Amino acid sequence: MSGLGSGATVYDARSLPQDDNVNPYSFCVALDGEWFVQKGKMIAYYGRIKFEALGVGALDRLVTANFNSPLYIQDWIVAQGKGQLLLADRGFDVNSYDLEVGNLTIRAANLLAFQPGLDLKQSIVPGFVTLIGTGKFVAASNGAVHFVEPPIRVDPEALLGWADCPTPCHHFDTKYMRGALGMARRLTGLGGASGEEHQYDFVGTGTVLMQSSEISIDPNLIPAQTAQQNQPPGAQNIPGLPNLPGRLGRLLQ
Amino acid sequence: MQGTRVLAVGLGGEAVKARNGTMIAYDGRMTFKRLSGGGEGLRGMVTRRLTGEGMTLMEVSGEGTCWFADRATEINLVHLTGETLHVESSNLLAVEQSLRTGTEFTGLHGATSGQGLFTTTVSGQGTVAVTSDGPAIVLRVSQGEPLSVDPGAYVAHTGQLRKEFVKDVNWRTFIGEGSGESVQLRFEGDGLVYVQPTERQTIGGQT
């Protein structure tokens, strides 16, 4: 067989990178204490680590202190103990970020783990959570992450999160919908929506995180309650706004 | 290897065994022969039928180069020098002719982890191509340093390892809540474990 000698690196508990990426798709947490981890993202671990559901007995303290999101509490567990914990998420790119007395909002389903030094709060934008405080967190993205500065408009599916800037607002390309033709489009949904009439608008100072793909998360693969939340509110949900299948189309459904 | 997702095999009259339908291109002269029952003879064929660790192999022989790939999954080459590789049949792409394949009873835990009761073994001297969803991470297990792996991320292992099915102490708290980390495979002993950065068949039946 040709192409021999692909000497794959063999890791053990000591040679694993500590709090760093093993490869672009998985991250090793040198656990000594507690981390919040999203359910089902652990792929392997060394050492003595216990996983407990949130809201169980002794963990109530931690939950009341750090986890302010009843909506997502079912999706999270706490890893306790000492050892090396490997995290990965469907082969997505995984990266860690440090936050220092900061705040960062991120798509809930893309957040894999965070230190209890951070407080998790539900964002007012559905499907997103905000981390406040100091600590490290691990997040996944489909493709590499790009950091951009406002003012910028981002496609809802490509948006991962944002830091230190005001909450975004929706932006709709209303020009496209003006006039008789636009009215016809709006009513019938025919005549071509480019699919890019709706964006998130960021202004002010801060950083916006984008992924290089518009496939955010397959709703079938994430727990039920995040599935709905994760979809950014498309124009379909908001009456009078331009998008497929149009108002008439909705009536016919 | 060409990239990490295509396996190129140069043949000079010898043969390789590969999973049916994974050939994507070849040049030179090649013959493809289906090997019923994974080329393990009648007994192996019956065993595979019975165990559900189904696997159709073909024997590729000739002269030239043959390229194999499977749904753009990452390909990992494992070199065996006499030891045995345990691998899920769905992750096996190709093996050298000199290697023996077989089935093995993995114990009852296989049924609960959704991997079936049996696993495929490859033993002998030569190279095995194993596919994984995302590049596999090789983790060493040694005495006093056990490793726990999510069943969905497990791909293969070699060496003298005891595979044990572990339920987390608080597993009851997970009941009715789908997959948590309540179920793990614990490996003890000496050997290597291959894990992939994806969890198959966990929440929504991926793959």
Interface residues (C-beta under 8 A of the other chain):
Chain A: M1 S2 G3 L4 S6 A8 T9 V10 Y11 D12 A13 L16 V22 N23 Y25 S26 V37 K39 G40 M42 I43 A44 Y45 Y46 I49 K50 F51 E52 A53 V56 Q74 I77 A79 L86 A88 D89 R90 G91 V94 D218 N220 L221 I222 P223
Chain B: M1 Q2 L7 A8 V9 G10 V16 T65 N76 L77 H79 A94 E96 G126 T127 A129 D133 G134 P135 A136 I137 V138 L139 R140 V141 S142 E145 P146 L147 S148 V149 D150 G152 A153 D168 V169 N170 T173 F174 E177 G178 S179 G180 E181 S182 L192 V193 V195 Q196 P197 T198 E199 T202 I203 G204 G205 Q206
